């Protein structure tokens, strides 16, 4: 059975919330800002990126790109590139239904297009993660 967009969106936001609630010395969490970012920015990023990531009209690469664009507009920094790159394909695979998410993910990844690849590259460039120059 395929999961609804609202359930996937809520699950993604829950995962983002749990990640920021985890105490991580040296990283941003609810009790410590860091690297010029705050927990509130991470929560805002989860909210604004959840729409594009769960938009069934968009292919997986475009979803990730639009999620990062929404994040940049909302908080003007890279707070969620990693989780977007992880969650994008997983969300699309969960939408496919069936009993085996792993099989869906395998099919999805094998079917990625050149357009998806270009969109993922643009996603990374747009997020401007630290350390990549």
N, C-alpha and C positions, 0 to 999 in steps of 0.2 A: 504494500500500500504506500502510495506517495504521501509525503508529509505536506501539509498546507503551507502556503507562504507565511501566514501569520505564526504558525508553530516554528518554522525554520527561523524566522526573524527573531522571535522571542528566545529561541535556543542560542542563536548567535550572540544576542545582547547579554544573555546569562553567562555565556562563556567569557565574554569580554569583562563583565562585572567580576566574575570569580578570579580572573587573572589579575585585576587591579586590587582586589581584596587580599590577595596572597602577599604575605610579608616577604619582600625580596631585598635584602641588604644591598645597597648600591643602585637599586632601580626604583622607579616610581611605584608607589602603592598608596593605599588610603591614608597611611600615617606619615608619609614622606614624599614630598615633591622632589624632583631631581632632573638634571640635564635640561633645565629650562622648561620643564613640563610639569603639569599637575594632574592629579587623579581626576579632577573635574574635566580636563581636556580629553582624557582617555574615555570617560563616560559619554561625553558629547560626541566623540568620534564613533563610538559604538552605535549611538542612536542614528547619526546621519549616514553612516556607511551601511546600515542594515537594509535600508530601502533598495539601493542599487544591487547589493549582493543577492537579494532575493527576488529580483525582477525577472520573471520568467520570459519576458520578451527579449532579453539580452543574452547573447552567448557568454560563456564563462569569462573570457578575456575582457570583454567590454564591461561586464559586471564589476570586475576588480578595478579597472581603470576608473569607472564612474564612482566607485566607493572611495578611492583615494582622492579623486577630485572633490568629492563632497567633504571629505575630512580636511583637505587643505583650505577649502572655503570657510569651514567652521572654526578651525583652530590654528591654521597657518603653520602647522608643523607635522612631522611624521610621528604619529602616535600608534599607528596600527597596520603598517605594511605587512608585517609578518603574519598576523592573524588573518588579514585579508587574503594573502597568498595561500594560506592553509585552508581557510574556510570556503573560499570561492568554489573550488572543485568539489569539496565535500557537500556543500549545499546543493549544487547542481546534481550530484549523484543521488542525494536523498530525495530530490524531486522526481527522480525516475521511477520510484516505487520498486516493488519486488521485495524479496526477502534478504538479499545480500548486497549491502552497501558496497562491499569490496568489489564485487563483480561490476556494479554500476560505475564505480570509480575507475576501474580498469578500462571499461568501454569508453568512458568519457575522455580519459587521458589519451587513449589510442586514437580518438577521433578529433583531437585538437587540430585546428586549422592554422595556416600561416597567419591569418588575421588574429586569432587568439594569441599567438606567439608575439606578434607585434604589439598587441594591446597590453600584454603582460610586461614587455620591455618598457613601454610608455608608462605603465603603472609604476614601475620601479624608479624611472627617471622623475616622474611627477612627485613621488613621495620624497625624493631626495634624502635617502637614508644616510646617516652619518657614517663616515669611514669609507665611502665608495668614491669620493673625490669628484 
